[in-house]
């Protein structure tokens, strides 16, 4: 029997009586819904304004995030902050989280090398994501990269085909009935780590800012006073 075959999922660890993100955050460290909790230093739960107009969903914590216990505080997170600023999205209107709450990695030469979560990890951790969304009322959901897209939109969705295009939320979600909120919009784009890996980082960064500019435009259309995108 493989480790994946013994994965039970997070549903039994999400408190049914949770009334706030703080309740969920307090319960998350006890999650053993998949094997990733064993090698990881700690769970990394979402953070940000609970009344945020924008919810950004990434893949999983990285090495820095795993050590600090906060999402998007490593190199990719710093790049995302630059892109958010350039796009004119108020940072105090953002809630940040990940599809998978533990860091998946392989140790090699004294370093912890990122490994993309498998579908089983995405499915196992999905109850936490659903529970977070139950406490949030965003105007726009931003999907950062393929793993987050698979978690929210299903395995058939391709970020490269549909990035920067507003979609109805939660109507576009896989199992939309699990997200009884809205109506809102969803915009998919690349994960900021993809910019760091790109051959031409400047072009990739501009593309990310352009996609986030779509988000800023959607906020403006719903009454936001967000400034214009900086080129």
Residue pairs with C-beta under 8 A, 6 or more apart in sequence:
3 35
4 35
4 118
4 120
6 35
7 33
7 34
7 35
7 120
7 121
7 124
8 32
8 33
8 34
8 124
9 33
9 34
9 123
9 124
9 126
9 127
10 31
10 33
10 34
10 124
10 125
10 126
10 127
10 128
11 33
11 127
12 33
13 27
13 28
13 30
13 31
13 32
13 33
13 127
14 24
14 27
14 127
14 128
14 131
15 23
15 24
15 27
17 23
18 24
18 27
18 131
18 135
20 50
20 135
21 46
21 50
21 132
21 135
21 136
24 45
24 128
24 131
24 132
24 135
25 45
25 46
28 43
28 45
28 101
28 128
29 42
29 43
31 37
31 43
31 101
31 128
33 124
33 125
33 127
34 102
34 120
34 121
34 124
34 125
36 100
36 102
36 103
36 104
36 117
36 121
37 43
37 102
39 103
39 105
40 61
40 66
40 102
40 103
40 104
41 66
41 67
41 69
41 103
42 66
42 69
43 69
43 101
43 102
44 61
44 65
44 66
44 69
44 70
44 71
44 98
44 101
44 102
44 103
45 71
45 97
45 101
45 128
46 71
46 95
46 96
46 97
46 98
46 132
47 70
47 71
47 95
47 96
47 97
48 94
48 95
48 96
49 92
49 93
49 94
49 95
50 95
50 135
50 136
51 137
52 93
52 94
52 95
52 136
52 138
53 93
53 138
53 139
53 140
53 219
53 222
53 224
54 89
54 93
54 94
54 95
54 138
54 139
54 140
54 141
54 142
54 215
54 219
55 94
55 95
55 97
55 133
55 136
55 138
55 140
55 141
55 142
56 80
56 94
56 95
56 96
56 97
56 141
56 142
56 144
57 97
57 98
57 99
57 129
57 141
57 142
57 143
57 144
57 148
57 151
57 152
58 71
58 72
58 76
58 96
58 97
58 98
58 99
58 144
58 145
58 147
58 148
58 191
59 98
59 99
59 100
59 116
59 117
59 144
59 145
59 146
59 147
59 148
59 191
59 193
60 98
60 99
60 100
60 101
60 102
60 103
60 104
60 117
60 121
60 147
61 71
61 98
61 101
61 102
61 103
62 74
62 75
62 76
62 103
62 114
62 193
63 74
63 103
63 105
63 112
63 114
64 73
64 74
64 75
64 77
65 71
65 72
65 73
65 74
65 77
65 103
66 102
66 103
66 105
66 112
71 77
71 96
71 97
71 98
72 80
72 81
72 96
75 193
75 196
76 191
76 192
76 193
76 195
76 196
77 192
79 192
79 195
79 196
79 205
80 144
80 192
81 91
82 205
83 192
83 195
83 205
83 208
83 209
83 212
84 91
84 94
84 212
85 91
85 230
86 209
86 212
86 229
86 230
87 209
87 212
87 213
87 215
87 216
87 229
87 230
88 213
88 216
88 226
88 227
88 228
88 229
88 230
89 212
89 215
89 216
89 219
89 226
90 224
90 226
93 219
93 224
95 136
95 138
97 129
97 132
98 148
99 117
99 122
99 125
99 126
99 129
99 147
99 148
99 150
99 151
99 152
100 117
100 121
100 122
100 125
100 147
100 151
101 125
101 128
102 125
103 112
103 114
104 114
104 115
104 116
104 117
104 121
105 112
105 113
105 114
105 115
106 112
106 113
106 115
107 113
116 147
117 125
117 147
119 150
119 155
122 147
122 150
122 151
125 151
126 151
129 151
129 152
130 178
130 179
133 179
133 181
134 180
134 181
136 181
137 181
138 184
139 184
139 185
139 218
139 219
139 222
139 224
140 169
140 184
140 185
140 186
140 187
140 215
140 218
140 219
141 152
141 169
141 184
141 185
141 186
141 187
142 186
142 187
142 188
142 189
142 212
142 215
143 149
143 152
143 153
143 159
143 186
143 187
143 188
143 189
144 189
144 190
144 191
144 192
145 159
145 189
145 190
145 191
145 193
145 194
146 158
146 159
146 191
147 191
148 191
149 157
149 158
149 159
149 188
150 157
152 173
152 174
152 186
153 172
153 173
153 174
153 186
153 188
154 174
157 188
159 188
159 189
159 190
162 188
163 187
163 188
163 189
163 190
163 207
163 211
164 187
164 188
164 189
164 210
164 211
164 214
165 187
165 188
165 214
166 185
166 186
166 187
166 214
166 218
167 185
167 186
167 187
167 188
168 182
168 183
168 184
168 185
168 186
169 179
169 182
169 183
169 184
169 185
169 186
170 176
170 178
170 179
170 180
170 181
170 182
170 184
171 182
171 183
172 186
173 179
173 186
185 218
187 211
187 212
187 214
187 215
187 218
188 211
189 207
189 208
189 211
189 212
190 204
190 207
190 208
190 211
192 208
194 204
195 201
195 204
195 205
195 208
198 204
209 229
209 230
210 229
212 229
213 229
216 224
216 226
216 228
216 229
219 226
220 226
